[in-house]
Amino acid sequence: MFSVVFNISSGSMHLNPEWKVWRTGFKSHFWRAGYIMKISKKSSWIFGYSVVLFVFAVCLLLLGTFSSSFFQEETSETKDDYPYVPRIRVKGPGYPPVFAYWICGSGGDRGKILRLLKAVYHPRNRYILQLDASSSDQEKRKLALLVKSHKVFRAFRNVDIVGSSNPLDHKGSSVLASTLHAAALFLKISRDWDWFIPLSASDYPMMTQDDLLHAFTSLPRDLNFIRYSNNNDRNRATTINQVIVDPGLYAQKNAPILYASETRTKPNTFRTFRGSSWTILTRNFMEYCIHGWDNLPRTLLMYFTNVVNPLEFYFHTVLCNSPRFLNTSVNINLRYLIQKTPPEVEQHFFNLSHYKNLVESGTAFAGQFKENDLVLQKLDEDILKRPPDGLVRGKWCLPSAINQNAENNTSTLDYCEKQGNINIIKPGPSGLRLQQLLSKLVSVTRSRSSQCNRQ
């Protein structure tokens, strides 16, 4: 099966046998089939050559017609009024890391994904956006057009969109397969990143990227942030022994997972570990999970294929059974999970009443939010300082003089007017507090035995 990835800025498109990339010039492509024909007569060769030229001309005409109709939705913002200037990511001690964000959603999540992208965007990072099989091709193309129309995304060329997706069941193994697939795509596109951060369309940042990048700048790049559950988890054995089948692995549409009547015995060749399904994992560890040179990741992947909520087990178990990564875990995932709203409580009142606890949690991300949740607006205004439909500014995003529109009195600063230095960050109080917290946790982790040994 091919993977289709739209890159947001380049006008070219190329294919290879393993996967195909559509660079979002959305130029049509031709499959080239090799064939050999022996033609004995010169007249036949000339006639065949003329036919080929005629067919080629007709194809060019149809291609021009298709292209002009396909892009009629594009606005004038797609012009290169924010030209691309190469900015080299400076790596090494003292410089910020590079995060690889995988943002995944279902049908109808196009707006949530775009809003989340703008809230976590920084030119140093890389981004892959994905809508699962429950979304239509039209919705995926619309998302690609919306991203392509943004001049900053086109300029820095660090946003890609997966065009072909499988069904996802967040309780089944299909979501684990998609997570590994996203990490593999990042490795295929570029290995110039440090940590892999998966987000759902219902998540949202609790601090700016400058804050998060600052907090991670002084940390060793081999640390995996992964939260473990208590060792006395009574449901662990029941969950591991229960055998399920996720139709998302073989069906074209989402379907409920299937439970087997029989159970299996506890494994004795490896220890199982459990924790939060939300993690921040290093590039080296994700590469190990994908390539699996000692076969442990593949063995565990096949085992956890038939487990409920495999994301709560797989990475935890791989890490704790691998001698190389055994001592690289920090027992925190930097995420605040919002409890479901009671039906009798109004949504906006319930969310705002918990806003203070949310902000003071000190985490980097929170979920799960509904679309147009009032808390998101509060976070934009109070924490991120993000203008409506704009980006979170930093040293990389320099405003020019404020120009006010006399007719509607709106500012033109929704987008960055000038490119700054992408290697310079300016943290706020949240970033400084998180940096102190992580440094303390890392120091404690390094001074004690492995987190895996205490489970």
C-alpha positions, 0 to 999 in steps of 0.5 A: 500500500502506498502512503500519500503525503502532500508537502505544502510548499514545493511545486514538484511531485515525485514517486518512488516504490515505497511511498509517494509524495505529492508536493502541493503544487498538485501537478498531475502525474503520469504512470510510465509503463515501459514497453518494446515495439518492433516496427518494421516500416518507417511509415508505421513509425511516423504514424505511431509517433504522430498519434503519441504527439496528438495524445500528449497534446490532448493530455496537456490541454486537459491538464490545464483545464483541470488545474485552472478549475481545481484552484479556483478556490485559492485566494490571492494569499497563495501568491509568493508575497512572503518569499522563502529565505533558507534558514538553517536549523542550528543544532547542538548544545545550547541550541533548541531541539526540533520537534516532530508533530504528528496531528491526527483527526477524524472526519469533520476535524479539518478546522480543529487540525488547522487551529492546532497547527497554528497554535504549535507552529514554529519554523524549527519543527516539522509537522505531519497532518492526517485525517483518517479514513472516516474523512472524505477526499474532498475534506483532505484536499480542502485541508491541503489547500488551506495550509497551502494558502498560508504564506508562512507554511509555504515559506518554511516548507515544514508541513506535510499532509498524509493523503491516504489513511486507514481507519483508526480505532483508538482502542485498537491496534490500528492507531498504533500502526498509524503512530509508527507509520507517522514516525516512519514518514518523518524519518523518510522526509528528514532525520533532522528532528529530536522528539516525536510528539503525537497530538489528536485534533482535540488537543491544545498547547498550554504554552508557546513553542518558545516556552517548550523549546526552551524547556527542552534545550538544556536536556539530553536528547536521549530522554523519553517522556513516558508515564507509567501506571502504578505497579498494582494495576489490577486491570493489567493482567485482564487487559493483556490476556484478553484477545481482540481484533481491530477491523481497522487493520483490514477494512476500509471503514471504521468498525468496532473492535471484536472480542474473542471468547478465549483468553491467552496466558501471560507472556514469560519471555518479556515483562509487560508495562503499562501507562499513559498512551500520550508520550514524547519519544526520541528520534533514536527510540522511534527509529529503533521501534520501526527498524527493530534490529534485534527483533524485540520491537517486531515481536512486541508489535505482533503481540500487542496487535491483539490487545485493547489500548495497545498504545498504553503498553507497546512503547512502555514495554519496548523501552523497559525490555531494551537494554539500550533504552532501559534507563532513558525514561522520565515518568511524565508525559506533560499532558493534562487530561480534561475529565468528561463533562457531566451531562447536567452541567453546561459545557462552557460553564464547566470548562471555565470553572476548571480553567485555573486548574488547567493553567496552573497544571504546568503541563505542555498540552491538554485534551480533549477539547470540543471544537470552538471551546471557550477555553481555547479562546481564553488560552489564545488570549491569555497564554499563547497571545495568538491573534484570531486565525493567526500564529503564535509569534516569537523571535522568528516572527517579526512584525512590521509597523501596525497598519490599520484598515480604515474600513474594518479597523483590523490589524494586518499582523495576523501573519508574520511580516518579516522573518527573524532568526529561527534559532533564537527563542524567547521563553516566558514564565511558563517555559522557565518553570517547565525547564526547572521542573524537567531539570529536577526530574531528570536529575532525580531520574539519573540518580536512581535506578531505572523507572522500569525496575520499580514497576 
